[in-house]
Amino acid sequence: MTEPAALPDANSFAVQRARLSDGTELAFVREGKGGVPLLMLHGWPSTKRIFYRNIGPLAAAGFEVIAPDASGWGDSPASPHGYPDPVRSTFQFAELMASLGHDRWVLAAFDFGSFTALDMTTRFPARIIRQLLWNPMVPLLPEAYDRAGCGGNLMQENLSLSSHITDHGADPDAFAARFADDAARAAYVRGFYQGRVWRTGGPRLNLAGEGNFDDSAAAFHAAPFASAETFRASINYYAALLHPDKFFAEPMITLKVGAETMFLYGTADQIIGPIVTRRAEVAYERLVGPFLVDGGGHFLCWERPAVVNGALRCLCRDILPGHGS
């Protein structure tokens, strides 16, 4: 069952800005100041807007919600250091949280945001209180997965279904140049929300649950990617996957994760397969779940917001205001 709700306005939340030590400027939403710090990390093709059904309820529940746009995405301008990658984002988001007065925080992430979360929990384990993930990337542990009977390679599995990783990442400049104007870029991005043919000659597949993104909702999320500069900056995340020299630092994604982790899987996702839940049981040493969520897919925070909001309240019930009352 889907959860119909009014479409948020682009100005639903005040956008704040922070300038980092490397000259990068990050745009972010911050609501519920003084609560339990919660860093929410978007993926592709999303921005902080994907959390606009979560920010208000979570702030009301006692979280200080911080939802940034990655450098070059959404309202964050291009960095003086070029296009971002998921590891550079680890350092930038950690610096952002420190600048807001937080030594430790809760994470909520999916898609490429979960790549950054994975690197962050391994690189800065003392800073992560606990985390909620859905339809994410999991650590690269091929031998452990083979022993557990859930072997395989997530990237190879995705490549068998879709050409978008190589389309975006092999030659991102050439790919970005294929689109004639803002309308063409926005139309392309809308397909990731509403279903598309992912490989020439292949079937139409969905990331999201059928009907969870009507035309207005898909346009709302596609709008930030209509500009040529933002679109090109965002697909550099894919370029880093295929060209490891583009990473800011060696990704720390090959170890089991010690942080307490609640794991959700939106069952309508036809690109990230359900085997990811088996791998989660191997890769996360303090795992809560995994829990299967019907009626939603890759973008659970938008598709089933009450589930994601409730999961975070449950995960953090002992540290939220009013615990024990």
Secondary structure as UniProt FT lines:
FT   TURN            10..11
FT   STRAND          15..19
FT   TURN            21..22
FT   STRAND          25..31
FT   TURN            33..34
FT   STRAND          36..41
FT   TURN            44..45
FT   HELIX           48..51
FT   TURN            52..54
FT   HELIX           55..60
FT   TURN            61..62
FT   STRAND          63..68
FT   TURN            71..72
FT   TURN            74..75
FT   TURN            80..81
FT   HELIX           86..99
FT   TURN            100..101
FT   STRAND          105..110
FT   HELIX           111..123
FT   HELIX           125..127
FT   STRAND          128..136
FT   HELIX           142..147
FT   TURN            148..149
FT   HELIX           154..161
FT   HELIX           164..169
FT   HELIX           172..176
FT   TURN            177..178
FT   HELIX           182..194
FT   STRAND          196..197
FT   TURN            200..201
FT   STRAND          204..205
FT   TURN            210..211
FT   HELIX           215..222
FT   HELIX           223..225
FT   HELIX           228..234
FT   HELIX           236..242
FT   HELIX           244..246
FT   STRAND          261..266
FT   TURN            267..268
FT   HELIX           275..283
FT   TURN            285..286
FT   STRAND          287..293
FT   TURN            294..295
FT   TURN            298..299
FT   HELIX           300..303
FT   HELIX           305..315
FT   TURN            316..319
FT   TURN            321..324
//
